Amino acid sequence: MTPLSAFRPTPLTRPARLRPGARVAVVAPSGPVPADRLDAGLDILRGWDLDPVVAPHVLDVHPHGYLAGSDADRARDLQEAWCDPSVSAVFCARGGYGVQRMVDLLDWTAIRAAGPKVFVGYSDITALHEAFAVRAGLATLHGPMTAALTFLKDPATQESLRATLFAPESVRTLGLDTARGLVPGRARGVTLGGCVSLLAADLGTPYARTSAAGGLLMIEDVGEEPYRLDRILTQLLRSGWLDGVAGIGLGSWAGCGPYEDVHALLLDRLGGLGVPVVEELGFGHGDTALTVPLGVPGVLDAESATLTLDVPALT
């Protein structure tokens, strides 16, 4: 049997922080993007003295209705943006569904050769965070998307991303005032995770991460009733994917039912792992979506209810 230590996440290559005037690309790997919300998000980026360029197919709509254009076009937009040497960052316009249909169309050899860049998104973009980690060895940012309502409306969400992009040393300790310990303890590891239903959906697919052992798993979700969250977490437990995880940070569970029910379920499914668990850290689909670096070493402390990074998210 392969020892758990063989799977332990290691710190990934971090991209450089952004500078005023940096050219950034906006892509739509998942669902269709409302034009008015995209324009509002672009205005915010321009207000940060960034130069956003919109990929050619961002406003496309696939005949199915729930995809932003064809799989090939969505993959091509991301591929070309990443491999363009004038682009310093790639921001996702929104989540929804669609990454799993296009992730294997990307040329990961070319992506690795292009080197590290800032990559931002969450929700369905979790599948790309995992791919960048496993296939390219690159750290990414679990953060708000350019056309997401939370990004457009919430100043704390905007400031968390802006500070991470331009002054990452200023946001090495993460967590809202709502955060509290669910299971006591303190753990060190490398961050990974995202939308927990996407992590479960990745199991058994080519190149999927085989274990979260040794990592600080950051998870959240949206619109999953407690019994479905139970099924998702139970699948991760039964598969052995959570064996040896160092600690777990929990974000928002919007639309997942009364929080007291979700809280009880999380304690039931995760409490038996015997590792620190911190709830309501403030990332994901909630009213505030803090930017959480993935692939970066840090400490999860249930007593202070914080995640503290050993190094800034960006160099």
N, C-alpha and C positions, 0 to 999 in steps of 0.2 A: 504493500500500500504506500502511495506517495505521501511523505510527511507534509503536515499542514504548512510548515515553514517554507516549502517550495512554492506555495501560492501567495505568500505574503506580499501585499502591495508595496512597491518601493516608490520613493519620490520621483515624480515625472519631470520632464524638461519644461521649465516655465518660460513663457514668452516675455518679451520686453514690455514695459509699461508704455502707454500712449503719451505722445507729446502734442501740444497744440498744433493744429493744422494737419494731423494725421488723416490719411485716407482710409476709410472703413467701408466695407461692403455689407449690404443688407440682403439676405437670401431668405427663401421660404421653402424649407425642406419638407414641410408637413401640410397643414391646411391652408385654404384660401385666405387672403389678407384683405380686409376692408381698406379701400384707398384712403378714406378720410383719416383713419387711425394711423395708417402708415405715414401720411403727411405730417400728422401731429408729432409722431415719434421722431421723424427726421428733423423737425424743427428743434426738438430738445437736443439732439446730437449736434446740430449746427450751433446751438447756444453754448455748447461746451467747446467750441472752436474746433470741431471735427469736420471732416469733409466726407459726408456719406454719399455713396453711390449705390443705386438700386440695381440688383441683378436683373437681367432681361425678362425673366419669367415670374417675377415675384407676384404680379397681379393676375397671372393666369388662373383659370379654374378648369379642372379636369371634368369630363362629362359625368363622373360619379358624383361631383358636387362637394365632396369632402377633402379633395386634394388640390393643392396649388399647382396645377399643370401636370404634365406627364412625369412619370418616374425619371425618365432619361433627362428631361429638361431641368427638373429640380436638382438632380445629381450634377448635371453639367454646370449649372449656376454656382453651386458650392465648389466644385472642382476648379473652375476658372478663377473664382475669387481667391481661393486659397493659393493657387499657383501664380497669381499675379504679384510680382515683386513690389509693386507700388502700393499694395494693400497691406495695412498693418493689423487689421482686425476684421473678423467676420461675425456679424450679429444676425441672429435669427429673428425674423419678423413676427412669427407666432408659432404656437404648437399645434395641437389638434391630433392628426394622425397622418402617417405617411413615411416617416423615416425608415421603418423596417422594410418598406418596399424599394427604397433607393440606396440604402447604405452599401450594399454589395456591388453597386454599379460604380462606386468611386474607385479611383486608382490610388490605392493606399501607398504604393511605392512612390508615386509622384508627390503625394501629400507629405510623406516623410522627407523626401528630398527638398521640398520647399521650406522645411524647417518650421519652428514654432511661431504661431501667431495667436493673438487673443481670439478666443471663441466663446460666444455668450448665448445662452438659451436655457430653457428648462422644459418640463412636461414631456411631450413626445421626443424632445431633443435629447432626452436621457440616452436613447440608443446611440446617438452620435457621441455623447460624452464617453460612453463605454468604448466605442470604436476608436476614438482618438487616443484613449488610454491604452487599450490592448494592442491595437494595430500600429499606432504611431508613437507611443510612449510620450504623449504630450498632455500637460496639465491644461485644464479648461475652467471656465467660470459658469457655475450654475446660477444664472442671473436673469433678470427681466428681459423680455423681448420687445423689440422696437415698437410694435403695434399693439402690445398688450395693455389693457385698460389700467392695470395696476401701475405700470410704468408711466402711463400718461397722467394719472391722477394723484399718485402718492409721492409726496416730496421725500420721505424717508427711503423709499425704494430707489428713486432717482439718485439721491445722494450716496447711497451705499454703492451703487454701480460706478458713479462718477469718481468717488474716492478710490475705489479699487483700481480703476483704469489709470488714474493720474498720480495718485499718492498711496500706493498699496500698503506702505509701512504704517499708515494711519488707521488701518482697519484690520489689524491682526487679531483682535478679540471680537468675536461675533456672538450675537444673542440679544433679543429684545427683553424688555422688562417682564414680559409674560413668561419667559423661560423658567423652568424649574426641574429639579431632579425627579425622575420617575423611579429609577433604580440607582442607589448610591454607588459612588466610586469615582476613580480617576483613571483615564486610559490614554496611552500614547499610540499613535498610528498615522497612517496616510489616508486622507479623505477620499471617499468614493461615494457613488450613489446617484440619487435623483428620484424620479417618479417610481414608486415601488412596483406598480403594475407593469411598467416597462422592463424593470430588472427581471421580474418573474417571466415575462414574455421572451426574454433573451435566452433563457435557459435552454440548452440543447441545440442552439443555433451555431453556425460556424463562427469561430473566433470569440465566442462568448467567454467572459471571465468565468473561471471554474470555481472560484471561492472568494468570499470576502474576508477570509482568515487574516488576522493581524491588522485589519483596516478599521478606520472610523467611518462607519456607514451612516450617511445622511439620507434620510428618506422622507417622502411626503406623497400625497396623492390628492385627487379631486374626483368627486362624484361617485365614489365607491362606497356602497352601503356597508355597514359593519360585517355582514356575513361574507361579502365579497373580499373585504380586506382580510378577514379571517382566512379565506381560501388562499389568497395571495401569500400571506405570511406563512401559512402552514406549508404551502408548496416549497417556499424557500427553506423552511426548517427540515422538511422531509427529504429534500434533495441533498442536504448537507452543506448547502451554500453558505449558511450562517455559522457553521462550525468554526470556532476559533476567532470569530470577529472580536475586535478589541473593545469597541464601544459603539453606541448608536445614538445619533442625534435625530430628533424628530421635528419636522416642519409643520406645515398647515395641512388640514384635512377638510378643506372646504367642500360642502355638499355631501359629506360622508355620514350625515346623521348627527344627533345630539352629541356634543363633545364628551359628555360623561360616559356614553356608550363606547365611543372610540377610545377614550382613555382606559376604560376597563379592558377592552379588547387588546390594546397595545401592551398593557401590563400582563395580561394572561399569556399572550403569545411570545413576548420578548423577555419577560421577567425571569423566566427559567434559564436563560442563557448565562446568568451570573456575571454580566458585564454592566458597566455604567450606561444608563440611558437618560438622556435629557429631552424633555418634551417642550413643544411650543417655542422653538428657537427663533422662528420668524422667517423661514424661507419657504418658497413654493407658491401655491395658488392663493394664499391669504391676502388680506388687505394690504399688508406690507410684505415685500419679497426681497429680503436681504440677499446680497451676492455672496455665494459660498464657493471658494476655490475647491476644485477637485484635483487630486493628485499631489497634494501638498501636505507635508508632515505637520502634526500638531497634537494638542492635548484637549481631550474632552473631560470636563470637570463637572460632575453632577452637583457638587456642593455649591459652587458659584454659578452653575447653570450656564456655562460658556464653552465655546470652542475657541482655543487660542492657537494661532498658527506659529510654527517655529520660524518661518520665513515669510516675507511678503508674497502675495499671490503672484505678482509679476516682478521681474528683475529690474 
